[in-house]
Amino acid sequence: MVRAIYPGSFDPATFGHLDVIRRAAELFDEVIAGVLMNSEKSPLFSVEERVNILKKVTADIPNLKITSFSGLSVNFARSCDAKVIIRGLRAITDFEYELQMAQTNRVLARDVDTMFLTTSLEYAYLSSTTVKEAAYFGADISKFAPEYVVEKVREKFAQKEKK
């Protein structure tokens, strides 16, 4: 069995994330989406919320598991007995950073490889940051994320507005 991880913040999950997840699930026996707990960032959603949202919008993918993690992706891969880290590339600007991370991970763990999947062209411009910013200013984000994610983003901004 070949297992891969797909680490990310998924804050919120977008059609770009789902594109990479679905394609990775076709390539590997098992894919584990790792939702990163990063104490240096202020995510819109808690890690538990992000895990639950991602589970909901990917429930139809039988060989996908979703969990949270903290620390290095390469250590998460090892803890999952995964041999591959999946990374999505949107543009050439992503490549330089991702290549550096892949090379660093290879030095840290020679038994774990990184595989890049280019995002489908229709999602190449899309990022969670862009989605959050658009939603914050009241834009319709239904072209960027599944309806369930859109609802959760709207709810979260409504809650923040009340405070």
C-alpha positions as CSV (number, residue, x, y, z in Angstrom):
1,M,0.0,0.0,0.0
2,V,1.4,3.4,-1.0
3,R,0.2,6.2,1.3
4,A,0.6,9.9,0.7
5,I,-0.1,13.0,2.8
6,Y,-1.4,16.3,1.6
7,P,-0.6,18.9,4.3
8,G,-2.1,22.4,4.4
9,S,-4.0,24.9,6.3
10,F,-7.2,24.5,4.4
11,D,-8.5,27.8,5.9
12,P,-10.9,27.5,4.1
13,A,-10.8,24.5,1.8
14,T,-11.2,25.6,-1.9
15,F,-12.0,24.0,-5.2
16,G,-8.2,24.1,-5.8
17,H,-7.5,22.0,-2.7
18,L,-10.3,19.5,-3.6
19,D,-8.9,19.2,-7.1
20,V,-5.5,18.2,-5.8
21,I,-7.1,15.8,-3.2
22,R,-9.2,14.1,-5.7
23,R,-6.3,13.6,-8.2
24,A,-4.0,12.4,-5.4
25,A,-6.7,9.9,-4.3
26,E,-6.6,8.4,-7.8
27,L,-2.8,8.0,-7.7
28,F,-2.4,6.5,-4.2
29,D,-3.9,3.7,-2.2
30,E,-4.5,6.1,0.7
31,V,-4.2,9.9,1.1
32,I,-4.2,11.6,4.4
33,A,-5.0,15.3,4.3
34,G,-3.2,16.9,7.2
35,V,-4.7,20.1,8.6
36,L,-1.8,22.1,10.0
37,M,-2.0,23.6,13.5
38,N,0.2,26.7,13.1
39,S,0.4,28.8,16.2
40,E,2.1,31.6,14.3
41,K,-1.0,32.3,12.1
42,S,-4.5,33.5,13.0
43,P,-6.7,31.2,11.0
44,L,-10.4,32.0,10.3
45,F,-11.4,28.5,11.5
46,S,-10.1,26.5,14.4
47,V,-8.2,23.3,13.5
48,E,-11.2,21.2,14.6
49,E,-13.5,23.3,12.4
50,R,-11.2,22.9,9.4
51,V,-10.9,19.1,9.9
52,N,-14.7,18.8,10.1
53,I,-15.3,21.0,7.1
54,L,-12.8,19.1,5.0
55,K,-14.4,15.8,6.1
56,K,-17.8,17.0,5.0
57,V,-16.8,18.2,1.5
58,T,-14.7,15.1,0.8
59,A,-17.0,12.4,2.3
60,D,-17.3,10.8,-1.2
61,I,-13.6,10.0,-1.4
62,P,-13.2,6.5,0.2
63,N,-9.4,6.4,0.4
64,L,-9.0,9.8,2.1
65,K,-8.5,10.3,5.7
66,I,-8.3,13.7,7.4
67,T,-6.5,14.6,10.6
68,S,-4.7,17.5,12.2
69,F,-1.0,17.8,12.9
70,S,1.6,20.3,14.0
71,G,5.3,20.5,13.3
72,L,7.1,19.5,10.2
73,S,5.3,17.8,7.3
74,V,8.1,15.3,6.9
75,N,7.6,14.2,10.5
76,F,3.8,14.0,9.9
77,A,4.5,11.8,6.9
78,R,6.7,9.5,8.9
79,S,4.1,9.2,11.7
80,C,1.5,8.2,9.1
81,D,3.9,5.7,7.4
82,A,3.6,7.8,4.2
83,K,6.3,7.8,1.6
84,V,5.0,10.8,-0.4
85,I,4.2,14.4,0.5
86,I,1.7,15.9,-2.1
87,R,2.1,19.6,-2.8
88,G,-0.1,21.6,-5.2
89,L,1.4,24.2,-7.5
90,R,-0.6,27.1,-8.9
91,A,2.0,29.2,-10.5
92,I,5.8,29.5,-11.0
93,T,5.9,31.6,-7.8
94,D,4.8,28.5,-5.8
95,F,7.5,26.4,-7.3
96,E,10.5,28.1,-5.9
97,Y,9.2,27.9,-2.3
98,E,7.9,24.4,-2.7
99,L,11.1,23.1,-4.3
100,Q,13.1,24.5,-1.4
101,M,10.8,22.8,1.1
102,A,11.0,19.5,-0.9
103,Q,14.8,19.6,-0.9
104,T,14.9,20.4,2.8
105,N,12.5,17.6,3.5
106,R,14.6,15.2,1.4
107,V,17.7,16.0,3.6
108,L,15.6,15.5,6.8
109,A,14.0,12.3,5.6
110,R,15.6,10.4,2.6
111,D,12.7,7.9,2.7
112,V,10.0,10.5,2.0
113,D,9.6,12.1,-1.5
114,T,7.6,15.1,-2.5
115,M,5.2,15.0,-5.5
116,F,4.0,18.2,-7.1
117,L,0.5,18.3,-8.7
118,T,-0.2,21.3,-10.7
119,T,-3.6,22.7,-10.0
120,S,-6.1,22.5,-12.8
121,L,-6.0,25.6,-14.9
122,E,-9.5,26.7,-13.7
123,Y,-8.2,27.0,-10.1
124,A,-4.6,28.3,-10.8
125,Y,-5.4,31.7,-9.4
126,L,-7.2,30.5,-6.3
127,S,-5.9,30.7,-2.7
128,S,-7.5,30.5,0.7
129,T,-6.3,34.0,1.5
130,T,-8.0,35.4,-1.6
131,V,-11.2,33.6,-0.7
132,K,-11.2,34.9,2.8
133,E,-10.5,38.5,1.6
134,A,-13.3,38.3,-0.9
135,A,-15.7,36.9,1.6
136,Y,-14.7,39.6,4.2
137,F,-15.8,42.3,1.7
138,G,-19.1,40.6,0.9
139,A,-18.2,39.0,-2.4
140,D,-19.9,35.9,-3.7
141,I,-17.3,33.1,-3.1
142,S,-19.4,30.3,-4.5
143,K,-17.1,30.0,-7.6
144,F,-14.1,29.3,-5.2
145,A,-15.4,26.7,-2.8
146,P,-18.2,24.2,-2.2
147,E,-21.5,25.5,-0.9
148,Y,-20.9,24.0,2.5
149,V,-17.6,25.9,2.8
150,V,-19.3,29.1,1.6
151,E,-21.9,28.7,4.3
152,K,-19.3,28.2,7.0
153,V,-17.3,31.2,5.9
154,R,-20.4,33.4,5.9
155,E,-21.3,32.1,9.4
156,K,-17.8,32.8,10.7
157,F,-17.7,36.4,9.4
158,A,-21.3,37.0,10.8
159,Q,-20.1,35.8,14.2
160,K,-17.0,38.1,14.0
161,E,-19.2,41.0,13.0
162,K,-21.4,40.5,16.0
163,K,-18.4,40.8,18.3
